[in-house]
């Protein structure tokens, strides 16, 4: 997929060395952007093998609205390092997607907290008014973000309908180019396809803006070489992208979709490349 490879080249060419909270240095650029057309295929990287099943389990877990990893950890360990000892996850994207806490002031001056299902709102609003410019979902709750071990990275996304096609734009404050961005691209593209199908639209474009787009790299003194993502990304740049696969989704309401309702066809990637996660 050329858009991703161009992003990699851009960060490698223009990234400035920055220290990070993980203790591993990064090559970082401000304000990176790319876009892909979902009509050309499901944008799952072919220049390395992707752990597609893990991504799909994570996405479906988000859609449950759960804020505990007890069910997710049976399928993938992707969030284990960020949950507390009891398995609670402060920054659970799905909780904010499906149960965002909103304060409402009562007549007597007191405040009552209600919950908003942003995913349901977006689906219903697309059906009522596909020309709406208010199809926004946020995972950024300031009180949570100030104390969370890992505030939401991909913090808000917006849908927009053009010519019978559903487009999605994702904003991300911090993006790990080697590991995180390919998963974000695959997950939000799948979500766009799911919502497009439910609302009778065709999938459109996926647009992605990353405030701090970075590649983990070894220290100038050679430290943290195990976390250096540069060699693996350079290897990907030498590989020829292969045809994109097709994602087939059962025609069910989004809340009834299960893992077995998704089928990936024609996925023929290059061999996997291991990147170590900087926690």
NUKOL-437134 format. One line per 5 residues: their letters; for each residue x, y, z of C-alpha. Coordinates in steps of 0.25 Angstrom, whole numbers, plus 5000, padded with zeros to 4 digits. Layout:
N
A	X:Y:Z | ...
END
This chain:
279
XXXXX	5000:5000:5000 | 5007:5012:4995 | 5001:5022:5004 | 5007:5015:5016 | 5020:5013:5010
XXXXX	5021:5028:5006 | 5017:5032:5021 | 5029:5023:5025 | 5038:5030:5016 | 5034:5043:5020
XXXXX	5037:5041:5035 | 5050:5034:5032 | 5054:5046:5023 | 5049:5057:5032 | 5048:5052:5046
XXXXX	5055:5059:5057 | 5061:5051:5069 | 5052:5053:5081 | 5052:5046:5095 | 5040:5039:5099
XXXXX	5033:5035:5112 | 5037:5020:5109 | 5052:5023:5110 | 5053:5020:5095 | 5057:5031:5085
XXXXX	5048:5034:5073 | 5049:5040:5060 | 5037:5049:5060 | 5030:5059:5050 | 5018:5068:5053
XXXXX	5005:5067:5046 | 5006:5055:5036 | 4995:5051:5028 | 4991:5040:5018 | 4978:5035:5011
XXXXX	4973:5022:5005 | 4961:5019:4996 | 4954:5007:5001 | 4948:5004:4988 | 4962:4999:4984
XXXXX	4962:4988:4994 | 4963:4986:5009 | 4976:4993:5014 | 4983:4982:5021 | 4998:4983:5019
XXXXX	5004:4973:5010 | 5019:4978:5012 | 5018:4970:5025 | 5009:4960:5031 | 4998:4966:5040
XXXXX	4992:4960:5052 | 4978:4963:5046 | 4971:4954:5056 | 4976:4961:5068 | 4972:4975:5062
XXXXX	4958:4970:5059 | 4956:4964:5073 | 4961:4978:5079 | 4951:4985:5070 | 4939:4977:5073
XXXXX	4943:4978:5088 | 4943:4993:5086 | 4928:4992:5081 | 4924:4985:5093 | 4927:4997:5101
XXXXX	4934:4989:5112 | 4944:4996:5121 | 4950:4983:5126 | 4959:4973:5119 | 4954:4960:5124
XXXXX	4948:4956:5111 | 4958:4963:5102 | 4970:4956:5108 | 4965:4942:5104 | 4967:4946:5090
XXXXX	4978:4956:5090 | 4988:4962:5100 | 4989:4975:5093 | 4984:4983:5105 | 4989:4975:5117
XXXXX	5001:4984:5120 | 4992:4996:5121 | 4981:4990:5131 | 4982:4991:5146 | 4984:4978:5154
XXXXX	4969:4975:5154 | 4968:4977:5139 | 4961:4990:5139 | 4965:4999:5127 | 4964:5014:5130
XXXXX	4966:5018:5115 | 4956:5008:5109 | 4952:5014:5095 | 4940:5006:5094 | 4935:5011:5108
XXXXX	4935:5025:5102 | 4930:5021:5088 | 4918:5014:5094 | 4916:5021:5108 | 4922:5034:5108
XXXXX	4919:5041:5122 | 4912:5055:5120 | 4908:5064:5131 | 4894:5070:5130 | 4889:5081:5139
XXXXX	4876:5079:5146 | 4865:5090:5149 | 4870:5090:5164 | 4884:5093:5160 | 4889:5079:5162
XXXXX	4897:5071:5152 | 4893:5058:5147 | 4903:5049:5139 | 4897:5042:5127 | 4903:5033:5116
XXXXX	4903:5035:5101 | 4905:5024:5091 | 4913:5031:5080 | 4913:5020:5071 | 4898:5018:5071
XXXXX	4896:5033:5069 | 4905:5033:5057 | 4898:5022:5050 | 4884:5027:5053 | 4888:5041:5049
XXXXX	4894:5036:5036 | 4881:5030:5033 | 4873:5042:5037 | 4882:5053:5031 | 4894:5047:5022
XXXXX	4898:5062:5019 | 4901:5064:5034 | 4915:5070:5038 | 4913:5066:5052 | 4916:5051:5051
XXXXX	4927:5052:5061 | 4932:5041:5071 | 4942:5045:5083 | 4950:5036:5092 | 4956:5048:5099
XXXXX	4950:5051:5113 | 4959:5062:5119 | 4958:5057:5134 | 4961:5043:5129 | 4973:5047:5120
XXXXX	4980:5055:5132 | 4981:5043:5140 | 4981:5031:5131 | 4994:5023:5129 | 4992:5024:5114
XXXXX	4982:5034:5109 | 4975:5031:5096 | 4984:5032:5084 | 4974:5032:5073 | 4965:5041:5080
XXXXX	4954:5046:5071 | 4948:5042:5057 | 4938:5048:5048 | 4929:5042:5037 | 4925:5050:5025
XXXXX	4916:5045:5013 | 4919:5049:4999 | 4912:5044:4987 | 4906:5031:4994 | 4920:5028:5000
XXXXX	4924:5028:5015 | 4937:5034:5018 | 4944:5034:5031 | 4955:5044:5036 | 4963:5040:5049
XXXXX	4971:5049:5058 | 4982:5043:5066 | 4991:5051:5076 | 5002:5040:5075 | 5005:5030:5065
XXXXX	5015:5018:5065 | 5018:5017:5050 | 5023:5002:5050 | 5013:4996:5060 | 5001:5005:5063
XXXXX	4998:5012:5050 | 4996:4999:5042 | 4986:4994:5052 | 4979:5007:5053 | 4977:5008:5038
XXXXX	4972:4993:5038 | 4962:4995:5049 | 4956:5009:5045 | 4955:5004:5031 | 4947:4992:5036
XXXXX	4939:5000:5045 | 4935:5010:5033 | 4932:4998:5025 | 4923:4992:5036 | 4915:5005:5037
XXXXX	4914:5008:5022 | 4908:4994:5021 | 4898:4997:5032 | 4894:5010:5026 | 4893:5006:5012
XXXXX	4905:5013:5007 | 4918:5010:5000 | 4931:5011:5007 | 4938:5023:5003 | 4952:5028:5007
XXXXX	4959:5027:5020 | 4967:5039:5024 | 4977:5039:5036 | 4984:5051:5042 | 4995:5049:5052
XXXXX	5000:5060:5061 | 5013:5053:5066 | 5016:5042:5056 | 5029:5035:5060 | 5038:5023:5058
XXXXX	5045:5017:5070 | 5060:5016:5068 | 5073:5013:5076 | 5079:5024:5084 | 5091:5032:5079
XXXXX	5100:5023:5088 | 5094:5010:5082 | 5085:5008:5094 | 5071:5001:5093 | 5075:4995:5080
XXXXX	5065:4984:5082 | 5054:4995:5080 | 5060:5000:5067 | 5049:5000:5057 | 5057:5006:5046
XXXXX	5063:4993:5040 | 5050:4986:5039 | 5043:4998:5032 | 5055:4999:5022 | 5052:4985:5019
XXXXX	5038:4988:5016 | 5041:4999:5007 | 5049:4989:4999 | 5037:4980:4997 | 5027:4981:4986
XXXXX	5013:4983:4991 | 5004:4972:4987 | 4989:4973:4983 | 4980:4977:4995 | 4971:4967:5001
XXXXX	4956:4967:5001 | 4948:4968:5015 | 4934:4962:5014 | 4925:4965:5026 | 4912:4958:5029
XXXXX	4900:4967:5027 | 4896:4968:5041 | 4893:4980:5050 | 4907:4985:5056 | 4903:4981:5070
XXXXX	4900:4966:5065 | 4913:4965:5058 | 4923:4954:5063 | 4937:4950:5059 | 4932:4939:5051
XXXXX	4924:4949:5042 | 4936:4954:5036 | 4944:4947:5025 | 4957:4952:5019 | 4959:4948:5005
XXXXX	4972:4948:4996 | 4982:4952:5007 | 4996:4949:5002 | 5006:4957:5010 | 5021:4957:5011
XXXXX	5027:4950:5023 | 5025:4956:5037 | 5035:4966:5042 | 5036:4967:5057 | 5036:4980:5064
XXXX	5037:4981:5079 | 5027:4989:5087 | 5032:5001:5095 | 5023:5001:5107
END
